[in-house]
Amino acid sequence: MTGWAALPFAGAALAAAALAVTRANAVHAVLWMLAALLALAGAFLALGAPFAGGLQILVQAGAIVVLFAFAVTVLDLSAEAVARERARIGWREAAPAGVAALAVLAPLTVAAVSLDGGAGGDVGPIGPAAVGRLLFGPWMLAVELASLLLLAALIAARHLGRRGEARR
């Protein structure tokens, strides 16, 4: 299947991602993020990568969104906390974030253009067994470190939420 079939899904993912980062309500942002991740899964399926689409749904749209939903439940979402955060965030904080986003997107854009629509070489389908051998072989340390990082983020979110409860 050609890449043209994935374009509607890619457009939907971009629109949902833009809505996710611009929502003031954290619950709405998580729901838009879920929509973006499901649209990406649709793009993988349209590109003929059902295993990657399935992983996208199970890992990203399943586990990560549940983690974010848990983090939203421990946030201090009172009106005064939201007003305090809005007053604190200005151009001084947004400019470095924009520069960091450009630093990440520029090489990805150059790489995508240079690929000329293909992966460059003979790349065939990769099955679950090959992914398992990679994840539990040479990439095992990276996978375990990523899981520890997610666990640390979960504990930090809970700790920050509890500290907010003590102030009230």
C-alpha positions in Angstrom: 0.0 0.0 0.0 1.3 3.5 -0.7 1.9 6.3 1.7 -1.0 8.2 0.3 -3.5 6.0 2.2 -1.8 7.1 5.5 -2.1 10.8 4.8 -5.7 11.2 6.2 -4.5 9.5 9.4 -1.4 11.6 9.6 -3.5 14.8 9.2 -5.8 13.6 11.9 -2.9 12.8 14.2 -1.4 16.3 13.6 -4.7 18.0 14.3 -5.3 16.0 17.4 -1.8 16.6 18.7 -2.2 20.3 18.1 -5.4 20.2 20.1 -3.8 18.2 22.8 -1.1 20.7 23.5 -3.4 23.8 23.3 -6.1 22.6 25.7 -6.2 24.2 29.1 -8.2 21.3 30.6 -5.9 18.4 31.3 -8.5 15.8 30.8 -9.3 17.2 27.4 -5.6 17.2 26.5 -5.3 13.5 27.5 -8.3 12.7 25.3 -6.9 14.5 22.3 -3.6 12.8 22.9 -5.4 9.5 22.8 -7.0 10.5 19.5 -3.6 11.4 18.1 -2.1 8.0 19.1 -5.0 6.1 17.6 -4.7 8.1 14.4 -1.0 7.1 14.3 -2.0 3.5 14.7 -4.4 3.9 11.8 -1.5 5.3 9.7 0.7 2.3 10.6 -2.2 0.0 9.5 -2.6 1.9 6.3 1.1 1.6 5.6 0.9 -2.2 5.9 2.5 -2.4 9.3 -0.2 -4.2 11.4 2.2 -5.2 14.2 3.4 -1.6 14.6 -0.2 -0.5 14.6 -1.1 -3.0 17.3 1.9 -2.0 19.4 0.8 1.6 19.0 -2.6 0.8 20.3 -1.5 -1.5 23.2 1.5 0.4 24.4 1.0 4.0 23.6 -2.8 4.4 23.5 -3.3 1.9 26.3 -0.5 2.0 28.8 0.8 5.6 28.4 -2.6 7.2 28.3 -3.6 5.3 31.5 -0.4 6.7 33.1 -1.3 10.2 32.0 -4.9 9.8 33.2 -3.5 8.8 36.6 -1.2 11.8 36.6 -4.2 14.0 35.8 -6.0 12.7 38.9 -3.3 13.7 41.2 -2.9 17.2 39.7 -4.0 20.3 41.6 -6.7 21.6 39.1 -8.1 24.3 41.3 -8.9 27.6 39.7 -6.2 29.4 41.8 -3.5 26.8 40.7 -4.4 27.2 37.1 -4.3 31.0 37.3 -0.9 30.8 39.1 0.5 28.5 36.4 -0.8 30.8 33.6 0.8 33.8 35.2 4.1 32.0 35.7 4.5 30.8 32.1 5.4 33.5 29.6 7.6 34.0 26.6 10.7 33.6 28.7 9.7 29.9 29.3 8.1 29.3 25.9 11.0 30.4 23.8 13.4 27.7 24.9 10.7 25.1 24.4 10.2 26.4 20.8 13.9 26.2 20.1 14.1 22.7 21.5 11.1 21.7 19.3 12.9 23.1 16.2 16.1 21.3 17.2 14.2 18.0 17.3 12.0 18.6 14.2 14.7 19.9 11.9 16.8 16.7 11.7 13.6 14.6 11.4 12.3 16.7 8.6 15.7 16.5 6.7 15.7 12.7 7.2 12.1 12.3 6.0 12.8 14.4 2.9 16.1 12.5 2.2 14.4 9.1 2.4 12.3 10.0 -0.7 9.3 8.0 0.5 11.2 4.8 1.2 13.2 3.3 3.9 16.3 3.1 1.8 17.2 -0.5 1.2 15.6 -3.8 1.3 13.4 -3.7 4.3 10.8 -6.4 4.7 8.1 -7.0 7.3 9.3 -7.4 10.8 7.4 -9.9 12.9 6.8 -10.1 16.7 9.7 -12.6 17.2 12.2 -10.2 15.7 10.9 -7.3 17.8 11.1 -9.5 20.9 14.7 -10.5 20.1 15.7 -6.8 19.8 13.8 -5.7 22.9 15.2 -8.5 25.1 18.6 -8.6 23.4 20.7 -5.6 22.6 18.0 -3.0 23.6 17.1 -4.7 26.9 18.9 -2.0 29.0 17.2 0.8 27.2 13.8 -0.8 27.6 14.4 -1.3 31.4 15.7 2.2 31.8 12.6 3.6 30.0 10.3 1.6 32.4 12.2 2.9 35.4 11.9 6.5 34.0 8.1 6.0 33.7 8.0 4.6 37.2 9.9 7.6 38.6 7.6 10.0 36.8 4.6 8.2 38.3 6.0 8.4 41.8 7.0 12.1 41.3 3.5 12.9 40.0 2.0 11.3 43.1 4.4 13.0 45.4 3.7 16.4 43.9 0.0 15.8 44.1 0.2 14.8 47.8 2.2 18.0 48.5 -0.6 20.0 46.9 -3.1 18.3 49.1 -1.1 19.2 52.3 -1.2 22.9 51.4 -5.0 23.0 51.2 
